[in-house]
Amino acid sequence: MASILVLNSSVLGEGSVSKALVEEAVHRLLEASPGATVIRRELGGAPMYNFSIPSGLRAWFDYVLRPGVTFSYSEAGPQGLLTGKRVIVIESRGGLYSEGPAQAMDFQEPYLRTLLGFIGLADVTFIHAEKIGFGREARQAALEGAKQALAAAA
């Protein structure tokens, strides 16, 4: 039986862009795997904070990255033990960081790719909802674009 691990990291509750998109992703994944078990974890706020991830999400990774559990050491170096799993990461951002001049300030996505890859999670799709701080129309466009990307990913 398939399992879906949902990590929500938003302090905005129902007003959260990322939380709404996570629910959209869960809905689509359950359509594809109707009997899947959904496991939910609330980790505090996680849009891009100061160009990276907030401490609640970082603490979760500190707990999960464990030698002998999620990775092992070998003569060739560390090896991730969570292979063959798929990950969808939904990132909400007030600005535009996936391209253009501010891309150099995006430490969030490369950091998450590194942490996930370290434990063997290489099949990672990033969904961006960017420019949500640019006003109501930009927020709506970000949501619609992210929903289209989710439809393609799910």
N, C-alpha and C positions, 0 to 999 in steps of 0.2 A: 504494500500500500504506500502511496506517495505521501510525503509530508511537506508542508509549506511552513517555513519559519519566517515570521513577520516581525521585524524589528522596527518599531515606530519610535521616532526620536523627534518629537515636536512638542513644544510647550504651548502652542497656540490652540490645541484642542480641535474643535470642529472648524475653526477658521484656518486651519493649516492646509496649505497647498500640497505638501508632501503626503500628509495623512490621507487626503482625498484621493491622491494618485495611488497610494499604496492599496487603498480599498478597491480601486478600479483594477489594479493588478491581481489582487486576491480573487476578485470576481471572475476575471478572465482565466486565471489558472484553475479555478474550481470548475469552470465550464469544460476545460480540457481534461481535467482529472476529477470527476465528480465525487469520488470516495476519499479524496485526500484529507489528511488530518491537518488542521491549521493550528500552529503553536504561536502564540503572540507574546511579545515582550515589549514593554514600554520603557524607554531608556532616557527620557528627558529631551531637551531641545537639540536638533541636528540639522538645521539648514547650514549653509556654510557660515561658520562663525570665525571671524578673524582669519579668513582664507583657509581654514582647515576644519576639523571636526570638534564638537564640544566634548567636555570632559566626561559626560555620561556615556557616550558612545566609545570613547577611548578606554574608559574603565571596563566596559563590556569586552572589548578586544583584549585588554590585559588579563581578564579572567579566562578567555577562550584560547588564547595562544599559549598552549601548554605542551612542554616536551613529553613525548610518549603518549599523548592524547590526540593532539591535532597536528603535530609535526614530530619528526624524529631527527636525530643527528646521525650522520654516516660519514664515511671517509670522503665522500663527494660533497659533503656539506649538509645543511638542513633539507629535509624532504617533507613536503606537505602530506598529510594522511587523509585529507577530505577530498579525494579526487572523484571525478565523475558526477559532480553536483553542479547545478545551474544556479546562478545568482543574478538577480535584477536589483540594481541600486537606483533609487529615485533620489535625485538631488534637486532641492529647491534653492534658488538663489535670487537675491534682490537685484543683482547686476548681471552682466554678461561676462562669463569667465571661460566658456568652452572655446572661444575664438577671439581674435582681436588683441589689442594691447594688454588687456587685463588677464589674458591667459597665463602669463608668467606668474601671476599671484595665486593661481589655483593650486594649493597644496592639498586640497581635499581629495580630488579624484586620484592623483598619483599615489597618495598615502593609502587610500582604501584599496587600490589595486595591489599595492605592495603587501599589505596585511592579508588580504584575501589570497593572493598568490602564495604567500609564505606557508599557508596551511593547506595548499593544494587546490584552491578554488580558482580555476583558470577560465572557466566559461562564464564570464561576467559581462553583463550588458548594463550600460549606464544610460538612464533616462534623465534628461535635463528639463527642468521648468525654470527658465531664466528670465531675467528682466521683470520679475514680479513686483519689484519696487518702483517701476516706471509708470505706475498708474493703473486704473481699472482695465482699460483696453489691453494694455501689455500683459497684465495678469491673466486675463481671459485667453489671450492668444497663447501664452505660455502653457496654460492648462490644456487647451485644445491640441497644441503640438505634442505635448507629453502624452496625452491620451492616444494620439495616432501612433506614436512610437511604441507605447505599451501594446497596442493592438498588434503591431508587427512583431513585437518580442514574445508575446504570449502565444 
